[in-house]
Amino acid sequence: MSKRRKTYTPQFKSKVALAAAKGNKTLSELSSHHGIHANQISMWKSQLLERASELFQDGRRRKRGDPSPTEAELYEQIGRLKIELDWLKKKVDGDIER
């Protein structure tokens, strides 16, 4: 029978990675305290340091100068509706004169 792999919650991983990043304890101390291999703690620490900047990115910003696709589609739809309205006005005016 094979052993089942251990899975850790993101909260636990971040707690251990932050402790490793602080440097108050060595990796061997952290690994013996939490029961995790030191290499695993090193991987979590490197992931934390690599992705820390993603926490502070502002996803609301858009590139200036490039209109968003929805904006371009809206202008296209306005143009089509304007042409259709003009056509309908001409058709109604032609029907009234008869």
MITI-32635 format. One record per residue (C-alpha): residue number from 1; residue in one letter; x, y, z. Coordinates in Angstrom, 1 decimal, m for minus. Example, Ala and Ser with C-alpha at 12.3 -4.5 7.8 and 13.67 -1.06 7.14 Angstrom:
<pts>
<n=1, res=A, east=12.3, north=m4.5, up=7.8>
<n=2, res=S, east=13.7, north=m1.1, up=7.1>
</pts>
This chain:
<pts>
<n=1, res=M, east=0.0, north=0.0, up=0.0>
<n=2, res=S, east=1.2, north=3.4, up=m0.8>
<n=3, res=K, east=1.2, north=6.3, up=1.5>
<n=4, res=R, east=m1.0, north=9.2, up=0.8>
<n=5, res=R, east=0.7, north=12.5, up=0.0>
<n=6, res=K, east=0.4, north=15.3, up=2.5>
<n=7, res=T, east=m1.3, north=18.4, up=1.4>
<n=8, res=Y, east=m0.9, north=21.7, up=3.1>
<n=9, res=T, east=m3.2, north=24.7, up=3.2>
<n=10, res=P, east=m2.1, north=28.0, up=1.6>
<n=11, res=Q, east=m2.3, north=29.6, up=5.0>
<n=12, res=F, east=0.2, north=27.1, up=6.5>
<n=13, res=K, east=2.5, north=27.4, up=3.5>
<n=14, res=S, east=2.6, north=31.2, up=3.8>
<n=15, res=K, east=3.1, north=31.1, up=7.5>
<n=16, res=V, east=6.1, north=28.8, up=7.1>
<n=17, res=A, east=7.5, north=30.7, up=4.1>
<n=18, res=L, east=7.2, north=34.0, up=6.0>
<n=19, res=A, east=9.0, north=32.5, up=9.0>
<n=20, res=A, east=11.8, north=31.3, up=6.6>
<n=21, res=A, east=12.0, north=34.7, up=4.9>
<n=22, res=K, east=12.3, north=36.5, up=8.3>
<n=23, res=G, east=15.4, north=34.5, up=9.1>
<n=24, res=N, east=14.8, north=34.3, up=12.9>
<n=25, res=K, east=15.2, north=30.5, up=12.7>
<n=26, res=T, east=17.3, north=28.3, up=10.5>
<n=27, res=L, east=15.7, north=26.0, up=7.9>
<n=28, res=S, east=16.6, north=22.9, up=10.0>
<n=29, res=E, east=14.8, north=24.4, up=13.0>
<n=30, res=L, east=11.7, north=25.2, up=11.0>
<n=31, res=S, east=11.7, north=21.8, up=9.4>
<n=32, res=S, east=11.9, north=20.0, up=12.7>
<n=33, res=H, east=9.3, north=22.2, up=14.3>
<n=34, res=H, east=6.8, north=21.8, up=11.5>
<n=35, res=G, east=7.7, north=18.3, up=10.4>
<n=36, res=I, east=8.5, north=19.4, up=6.8>
<n=37, res=H, east=11.7, north=18.8, up=4.8>
<n=38, res=A, east=14.0, north=21.8, up=4.5>
<n=39, res=N, east=13.9, north=21.7, up=0.7>
<n=40, res=Q, east=10.2, north=22.1, up=0.7>
<n=41, res=I, east=10.4, north=25.2, up=3.0>
<n=42, res=S, east=13.1, north=26.6, up=0.6>
<n=43, res=M, east=10.8, north=26.1, up=m2.3>
<n=44, res=W, east=7.9, north=27.8, up=m0.5>
<n=45, res=K, east=10.2, north=30.7, up=0.5>
<n=46, res=S, east=11.4, north=31.2, up=m3.1>
<n=47, res=Q, east=7.8, north=31.2, up=m4.4>
<n=48, res=L, east=6.8, north=33.7, up=m1.8>
<n=49, res=L, east=9.7, north=36.0, up=m2.7>
<n=50, res=E, east=9.1, north=35.7, up=m6.5>
<n=51, res=R, east=5.4, north=36.3, up=m6.4>
<n=52, res=A, east=5.3, north=38.9, up=m3.6>
<n=53, res=S, east=5.0, north=41.8, up=m6.1>
<n=54, res=E, east=1.8, north=40.3, up=m7.6>
<n=55, res=L, east=0.0, north=41.1, up=m4.3>
<n=56, res=F, east=0.4, north=44.8, up=m4.9>
<n=57, res=Q, east=m0.4, north=45.0, up=m8.6>
<n=58, res=D, east=m3.4, north=47.1, up=m9.6>
<n=59, res=G, east=m5.5, north=45.1, up=m12.0>
<n=60, res=R, east=m7.8, north=48.1, up=m12.7>
<n=61, res=R, east=m5.3, north=50.0, up=m14.9>
<n=62, res=R, east=m5.7, north=50.0, up=m18.6>
<n=63, res=K, east=m3.2, north=50.8, up=m21.3>
<n=64, res=R, east=m3.7, north=54.4, up=m22.5>
<n=65, res=G, east=m4.0, north=55.0, up=m26.2>
<n=66, res=D, east=m5.4, north=51.6, up=m27.0>
<n=67, res=P, east=m9.2, north=51.6, up=m26.8>
<n=68, res=S, east=m10.6, north=48.6, up=m25.2>
<n=69, res=P, east=m12.3, north=46.1, up=m27.5>
<n=70, res=T, east=m15.7, north=46.8, up=m25.9>
<n=71, res=E, east=m15.3, north=50.5, up=m26.6>
<n=72, res=A, east=m14.5, north=49.8, up=m30.3>
<n=73, res=E, east=m17.5, north=47.4, up=m30.5>
<n=74, res=L, east=m19.8, north=50.1, up=m29.0>
<n=75, res=Y, east=m18.7, north=52.7, up=m31.6>
<n=76, res=E, east=m19.2, north=50.2, up=m34.4>
<n=77, res=Q, east=m22.7, north=49.4, up=m33.1>
<n=78, res=I, east=m23.5, north=53.2, up=m32.8>
<n=79, res=G, east=m22.5, north=53.6, up=m36.5>
<n=80, res=R, east=m24.7, north=50.7, up=m37.6>
<n=81, res=L, east=m27.7, north=52.0, up=m35.7>
<n=82, res=K, east=m27.2, north=55.5, up=m37.1>
<n=83, res=I, east=m27.2, north=54.2, up=m40.6>
<n=84, res=E, east=m30.3, north=52.0, up=m39.9>
<n=85, res=L, east=m32.1, north=55.0, up=m38.4>
<n=86, res=D, east=m31.3, north=57.2, up=m41.4>
<n=87, res=W, east=m32.6, north=54.4, up=m43.8>
<n=88, res=L, east=m35.8, north=54.0, up=m41.8>
<n=89, res=K, east=m36.4, north=57.8, up=m41.8>
<n=90, res=K, east=m36.0, north=57.9, up=m45.6>
<n=91, res=K, east=m38.3, north=54.9, up=m46.0>
<n=92, res=V, east=m41.0, north=56.5, up=m43.8>
<n=93, res=D, east=m40.7, north=59.8, up=m45.6>
<n=94, res=G, east=m41.2, north=58.0, up=m48.9>
<n=95, res=D, east=m44.2, north=56.2, up=m47.7>
<n=96, res=I, east=m45.9, north=59.3, up=m46.4>
<n=97, res=E, east=m45.5, north=61.2, up=m49.7>
<n=98, res=R, east=m47.4, north=58.5, up=m51.6>
</pts>
